[in-house]
Amino acid sequence: MSDSTEETVPTPELEAAPAVAVAAPSPVGPEQIDYCRQVYAAIQQELAKVIVGQQQVVEEILIAIFTRSHALLVGVPGLAKTLLISTLADTLQMSFKRVQFTPDLMPSDITGTEVIYSDPATGERSFRFINGPLFANIVLADEINRTPPKTQAALLEAMQERRVTVGGKTHKLPAPFFVLATQNPLEQEGTYPLPEAQLDRFMFLIRVGYPSDEEELEIMKRASAKGEQPQVVIDAEQVIALQEIVKSMPVADHVYHYAKAIVRATRTGEPDALEPAKKWLSVGAGPRASLSIITAAKAHAVIHGQNHVGCENIAAVAHAILRHRIAVNFTAQSEGVTTDAVITELLQLIPANQQLG
């Protein structure tokens, strides 16, 4: 029998949301769908006070949050990835911690550690657990691929189990809990590629690109002016309510079959693999991709005010779901074919809106 005990760490108390917050209606139906759409639009509006452009990035991050998932943002330094996530935490009125991942970061630096505590009254000594930065609603793992695999593995337990184990004791993380990690391109020096198992735990791999010409000009102008401060839209409890709405979205059988066909088409060597996968891929997506693509499509439909999930929602999230779960082979690398290009070809070959076996 294990002598480990389970200690629950309470979620930090949150102040009441201001008047801009809208209470979620209780019955499941059109009112809840409209509520989700309004919340999504309000969050976008508040983020736009600080973040210029990046609408697709914002949408995918919010889908990850509304589905109780994690997201990995990939892009060169200086694209406001950190600013976006910290601003999002403000609009959602949730506790936020940022961890700068470095080559000397140890697992205990993020999970917390036990220290010897001496009672000033009695002089008795005992071990006391000090929470690490993982004990927050939103954790920004900045430059996650600059830390060694041991620390990456410690983060994996938190992402999957939503708990940490230190000194034989298990400590629950607050709810809701999200890891939003940033990663530098692997071509840069001093990076440690994430293990496939940990990559698979991220629902989305979100590519953050350069701003457009007009957006970059706007960024320069805002840097020299006093901007508006984003307001709170919803709080942690309302985020949990949103997650329940998304979870309850109905999905038709033909949509399930469409999603299944997309994922199975990536599996090289399997009977369902399509020609682009056979030609360009060395590794296909696993079953977690099938689960993630349906869950993400539900959230995509909800935030756009749809009362059902369609094949177009599956296609809209397919790239961010699959691009880190498949790997191109040497032939593709030598010809400059990316995972996104392979996914695009597969989507063009797989018919939608019909029953698939």
N, C-alpha and C positions, 0 to 999 in steps of 0.2 A: 504494500500500500504506500502510495506516495505521501510524504509529509508536507507537500506544498499546499499552501492555502491561497485562496483567491481574494484579492482585495479590490474593491471597486473604487475607482477614482471618479468623483462626481464631476459632471460637466460644469465649467465655470458659470456662475449666474450671469444672466444677461439683463440689461436694462430694458424697459418696455420700449417697443418700437414707436417712433413718432407717427403723426397722422398720415404720412404717405403710405404706411403699411396697410394692406387690405386683408381682412380676416377671411380665411378660406371657408367656403360654404360646406356644410356637412354632407348633404346627399351627393352620391356619385351621378354625374350627368353633365349636361351642357354648361351649367353654371361653373362647375369645377374646371372644365376645359377652358372656359373664358377667363377664369381666375388665373390659371397658369399662363395663359397668353399675356394677360395684363402684367403679371409679375415679371415675366421675361422682358417685355417691352420697357418696363420701368427700370429694371436693372441695366439694360442696354443704355438707356438714357442717362442714368447716373454715371456709368463707366465712361461714357462719351465726354463727360466734363473733364476727365483726366487723360483718357486714352484716345489717341487719334487713329481712326480706321480700325483694322483688325476685327471686323465683324464676324468673319468665319471662325477666328480663334476664340472669340468671346462665346459664340454659339456652342462650340464643341466643349469648352470648359463647363458651361452651364448644363449641358446635357450630362456630362460626367457627374456633376454635383446632384442633379435631379434624379440620377439613377444609382446613387450611393456607390460611385466608382471613383477611380483615380485616373489622372491624366499626366502624360509626359509631353512637355513642350520642348521642341528642338529648334534651335536657331543660333545664329552667331551672337556674340555679346552686343549689348546696346540696343536691343529691340523692345525694351520696356516689358520684358516677361515678368520680372520681379515686381515692378510697379503695378502691372495689371492684376496680379494675384493679391497683393496687399490691398489694393483698392477694392477688389471684389469682396474680401473679408470685411471691409468697412461697410459695404452696402448690404451685406447679409448679417451684420451685427453678430459675428461669431469670433471666438478667440483665434488668434493667429500667431504662429511662430515661424521664424525663418531660420534655417540651418544652412550655413555655408559649408558644403562638403569639400574637404581638403584631403590630401594624401595621408595626413597624420590623424585624421578623425577616427576615434575608437567607438565601438558599439555603445559603451556606457555614456558617451557624450551625447547620444540622442535618446537613449531609452531612460536614462537616469541611473542612479547608483545608491547603494546603501552606505551610510556613514555612521560612525559611532557617536551617539548622543549621550551626553552626561547631564543627568537631572540636577539642576543647581540646588534643589532643596534637599534631596536625599543622597546625591552623589552616585546614584546607580547609573550604570552604563548599559545602553542597549543600542541595537541597530535601528536606524530610521531611514526609510526610503525617501530620496529626494527626486521628485519628478523631473524628467528630462524634457526637452522641447517637443517631443512627440505628443505630450499631453495638451493638445489643443484641437480645436475643431478643424482648422485648416493649417496644414503643415507645408511650408514651401521648402522643398529639398533642392537647394540651388546648386547647380553644376553637379548633379548626382553622380555623373560618371568620372569625377575627379577623386573619388574615394575608393579604397580597396574593397575587394569582394566581401570581406568579413563584416564591414559596416553595412554594405548593401544588403547582406543577408539578414542583419538585425532589423532593417527597415521592412524586409519582406514579411516577417511575422506580423508586424504591426499592420501592414496593408491587408493581408489575407485574414488574420484572426482578430484584428482590432484589439490587440492586447500586447503586452510585453512581459517577458519573464526575466526576472533579475534575482539572483540568489535563491533560486528554487521557488520563488513566489510569483504568482501571476497577477498583473495589474491591468485592469480594463481601461481602455482609452475612452475619452468622452464621446458622446454621440450628438450630432453626426461627426464623422471623422473622414477627412479627405487628405490624400497626399497629392499635391500638385508639384511635380518635379520639373526642373529645367535641365537640359542636357546640351552640351556643346557638340558640334559635329565631331565625329570620331577621327576625322583627319587631323584635328588639332593635337598638339603634343600634350603629354601628361594625362591622358584619359584612359579609363578602364571600361571596356565595353560591358554593358549590363548583361547578366546571365539571361538565357532565354526564359527561364522560369519566372524571373522578376519582370521582364518585359511583358510577359503574358498577363501579369496582374494589372497592368495599366489598360484600361478600356480603350483609350485613345492614345495614339501618337500624333500630336498636333504640330504641324510645321508652321513656324512663325517666319514669315518672309519680310523683305524690306518694304518700307512704305512707298507709296506712289510719289510722283513728283509733287503733286498738290498737298499730299499728306505730310511730306517732309517739310514743306514750307510752313504749314500750319504748326507743326511741332516746334520749329524754330521760333515762331511768333509767340507761342504759348510759354516757351521757356523764359521769355523776358517780360512776361505780364503776370499779374496776380489772377489765378484762375479760380473757378467755382469749386467748392468742396462737395464731394458726393454725399448724399443723404442715405440713411438706412431705408431699405425697401421692405425686407422681411427679416425675421430672426431665426434662430436654430430650430425652434419648435415648428415654425411654419415651413422650413425646409423639409423636415421629416414628413409633414403633412403632404407636401408636394410629391415627395418620393412615393407615398402611398397612392396618390392619384395616378402617377405614371405607371406604377406596378399593376394597377387595375385596368389599364387600357386593353380593350379586346383586340385580338389579332386573328384574321381569317386564315383558313388553311392554306390558300394559295400563296399568301404572304410568307408563311412558314416555309413552304416548299421553295419559294424563290430565294429566300435567305439561305436555306440549306444547299441549294444548287450552286450558289456563289461560292460558299465556303468549300464545298467538296470539289469544285472545279479547280481549286488551287493545289490539290494533293497529287503531286507527281507520282506516277507509278500505280495510282488507283484507277479503277475503271471509269470513274466520273470525271477524271482530269480532262480539261480541254487543251487544245493545241498550244495556246500561249503559255500555259503552265508547264506543259511537257517540254517546250522549247527553251523557256527562260528561267524556270524556277528550280531550286535545289531542295527547298523545304516548303511544305504547304501549311495551312492554318489548322489548328486543332479544334476540338469541340468547344473550348471556351470562346472561340471566335463566333460560333453559331449562337451561343447564349448572349454574347455581348451585342451582336448586330441586331437581334430582336429587341433587347432592352433599350439600346440607343435609339432605335427607330421609334419606339413608343414615345420616348421623350421628345424626339424631333417632331412627331406629329402633335403632341400636346402643346409645345411652345408656339406652334404655328396655328393653333386654334382648330385642329382637326379632331373629329370625334371618332376616328378610326385610324388604323395604321395601314398604309398602302405600300405597294412595291417601290414607289418613288421615295418613300422615307428610308427604305432599306438601301437603295442606291445612294442616297444623300450621305449616309454615314459609313458606307463600305470602305472608302479609302482610309479614313482615320482608324477604323477598326482593324483592317488587314495589313496595313503597310509595315507594321513591326512584327507581324506574326508569320510573314513569308520571307523567303530569302532568295535573291537572284543567284544564278549560277555564273560560272566564269565567262561563258559565252555572252550572257547579258551584260556583265560588267565591261567586257572588252568592246561591246558595241554601244555602251552608254544607255542601256535600257534599265529604267528604274522600276521599283515595285509599283509605284503609282501608275506607270504606263501599262504594266501587266494587268493591274486591276481594271483599268479603263477598257482594255481589250476584252477582258472577261465579261464585263457588264454589257458590252455591245453584242456579245454572242449569246447571252442567256436571256431567253424571252421572259417577259413579265406579264402579270395579270392573266395567267392561265394555270390550270392545274398541272403540276409537275410531279412525276413519280419519284 
